[in-house]
Amino acid sequence: MKCSLMSAFLVPKAMDSDSNLAEPAPLPDYSEDGVDLTLIRWMLSLTPAERLRFLEERINEIMTIRELNAGN
């Protein structure tokens, strides 16, 4: 059975044999295409402001590295 990226985010239910209660099956860490789904879930767990702050910090780090490599 082929797993699409979207279906990897859906929580499959594993039926308990003793009752109708279902407990979530473990989510996959990677899609069939090799995408790290744990990083996507982590980023989606952040608020938009937290995501922006994280990305701006990474951009600032990249800019610092570029300046150091350029000899500035």
C-alpha distance (Angstrom), angle and dihedral (degrees) to the residues before:
residue distance angle dihedral
M1 . . .
K2 3.79 . .
C3 3.80 116.8 .
S4 3.77 118.6 -147.4
L5 3.79 122.6 -152.7
M6 3.81 92.0 -108.1
S7 3.80 94.0 49.0
A8 3.81 89.3 52.7
F9 3.82 88.1 66.8
L10 3.78 94.2 52.2
V11 3.78 113.5 94.6
P12 3.81 109.3 -125.0
K13 3.79 115.5 -147.2
A14 3.79 122.7 -129.5
M15 3.79 110.9 -152.9
D16 3.78 117.4 -130.3
S17 3.80 110.5 -133.0
D18 3.83 92.4 -141.5
S19 3.79 97.9 53.5
N20 3.77 145.5 5.0
L21 3.80 90.5 -101.6
A22 3.77 113.4 113.3
E23 3.75 127.5 -154.9
P24 3.79 120.7 -155.3
A25 3.78 116.8 -97.0
P26 3.81 114.9 -128.9
L27 3.78 114.6 -84.5
P28 3.80 117.5 -120.7
D29 3.80 117.6 -106.4
Y30 3.81 94.2 -146.7
S31 3.78 135.4 29.1
E32 3.80 120.7 -128.0
D33 3.81 86.6 -99.4
G34 3.81 91.4 58.3
V35 3.81 96.8 -105.2
D36 3.82 112.1 153.1
L37 3.79 101.0 -123.6
T38 3.80 93.0 -175.5
L39 3.81 90.0 67.9
I40 3.79 91.5 49.0
R41 3.81 91.6 49.3
W42 3.80 90.4 47.4
M43 3.82 92.7 51.0
L44 3.82 90.9 47.3
S45 3.81 89.8 51.3
L46 3.81 89.1 64.2
T47 3.77 124.1 83.5
P48 3.81 116.7 -111.6
A49 3.80 89.3 -104.5
E50 3.82 91.5 51.7
R51 3.81 90.9 48.6
L52 3.78 91.0 50.9
R53 3.80 92.8 47.4
F54 3.82 91.4 49.4
L55 3.81 92.8 49.3
E56 3.82 93.2 45.2
E57 3.81 89.5 52.2
R58 3.82 90.5 52.2
I59 3.83 90.5 48.4
N60 3.81 90.5 51.2
E61 3.81 90.2 50.4
I62 3.81 91.1 50.5
M63 3.80 91.4 49.0
T64 3.82 90.2 51.2
I65 3.80 91.3 51.0
R66 3.82 91.0 48.7
E67 3.81 91.0 51.3
L68 3.81 91.5 49.3
N69 3.80 91.2 49.0
A70 3.80 91.5 48.8
G71 3.80 90.9 53.8
N72 3.81 94.4 -117.4
